[in-house]
Amino acid sequence: MGGHPYSPAELQLPGFVPQRLSQVEALAPFFVASLLIFLAVWLIYGRCGGGGRFSKNDSLAMCWWAYTAVIHIVFEGYYIFTPDFVRKGNPNYFDDLCKFSRLLRSMYLLLVSFCISS
């Protein structure tokens, strides 16, 4: 590989700093935070619903909306304002989470292009 785990392997990423967290270390806090977001929205929306005015589907839709909003504001916002996360010598949690996310996206794109061309 070209010093990084991304596809294509020939891609040159000068100054690339490898991810320091394992997948579990990177994803565990993310999933815990996701669960807390779902729980908080479920409870707040349930209390504001006035005794069951909203169905469970409405509550789940509101949880999903809040969850995706938080991900796009916090996680994608960090990625937009820190485009050099790949080269940071002392990466923080969000840098590693961005690297893991980009690794998954590059593997997905490799798989999709293989399926389309087959």
For each residue, the residues with C-beta under 8 A, 3 or more apart:
1: 4 5 9
2: 9 10 11 12 13
3: 13 16
4: 1 11 13 16 18
5: 1 103
6: 9 11 13 102 103 106
7: 11 106 107 109 110
8: 11 110
9: 1 2 6
10: 2
11: 2 4 6 7 8
12: 2
13: 2 3 4 6 16 86
14: 87
15: 86 87
16: 3 4 13 86 87
17: 86 87 88 89 91
18: 4
19: 26 91 96 99 100 103
20: 91 96
21: 25 26 93 96 100
22: 25 26
23: 26 27 100
24: 27 28
25: 21 22 28
26: 19 21 22 23 29 30 93 96 97 100
27: 23 24 30 31 100
28: 24 25 31 32
29: 26 32 33 93
30: 26 27 33 34 97
31: 27 28 34 35
32: 28 29 35 36
33: 29 30 36 37
34: 30 31 37 38 67
35: 31 32 38 39
36: 32 33 39 40
37: 33 34 40 41 63 66 67 70
38: 34 35 41 42 63 67
39: 35 36 42 43
40: 36 37 43 44
41: 37 38 44 45 62 63 66 67
42: 38 39 45 46 59 63
43: 39 40 46 47
44: 40 41 47 48
45: 41 42 48 49 54 58 59 62 63
46: 42 43 49 54 59
47: 43 44
48: 44 45
49: 45 46 52 53 54 59
50: 53
51:
52: 49
53: 49 50
54: 45 46 49 58 59 62
55: 58 59
56: 59 60
57: 60 61
58: 45 54 55 61 62
59: 42 45 46 49 54 55 56 62 63
60: 56 57 63 64
61: 57 58 64 65
62: 41 45 54 58 59 65 66
63: 37 38 41 42 45 59 60 66 67
64: 60 61 67 68
65: 61 62 68 69
66: 37 41 62 63 69 70
67: 34 37 38 41 63 64 70 71
68: 64 65 71 72
69: 65 66 72 73
70: 37 66 67 73 74
71: 67 68 74 75 76
72: 68 69 75 76 77
73: 69 70 76 77
74: 70 71 77 78
75: 71 72 78 79 94 97 98 101
76: 71 72 73 79 80
77: 72 73 74 80 81
78: 74 75 81 82 94 98
79: 75 76 82 83 85 98 101
80: 76 77 83
81: 77 78
82: 78 79 85 88 94 95 98
83: 79 80
84: 87 88
85: 79 82 88 91 94 95 98 99
86: 13 15 16 17 99
87: 14 15 16 17 84
88: 17 82 84 85 91 92 95
89: 17
90:
91: 17 19 20 85 88 95 96 99
92: 88 95 96
93: 21 26 29 96 97
94: 75 78 82 85 97 98
95: 82 85 88 91 92 98 99
96: 19 20 21 26 91 92 93 99 100
97: 26 30 75 93 94 100 101
98: 75 78 79 82 85 94 95 101 102
99: 19 85 86 91 95 96 102 103
100: 19 21 23 26 27 96 97 103 104
101: 75 79 97 98 104 105
102: 6 98 99 105 106
103: 5 6 19 99 100 106 107
104: 100 101 107 108
105: 101 102 108 109
106: 6 7 102 103 109 110
107: 7 103 104 110 111
108: 104 105 111 112
109: 7 105 106 112 113
110: 7 8 106 107 113 114
111: 107 108 114 115
112: 108 109 115 116
113: 109 110 116 117
114: 110 111 117 118
115: 111 112 118
116: 112 113
117: 113 114
118: 114 115
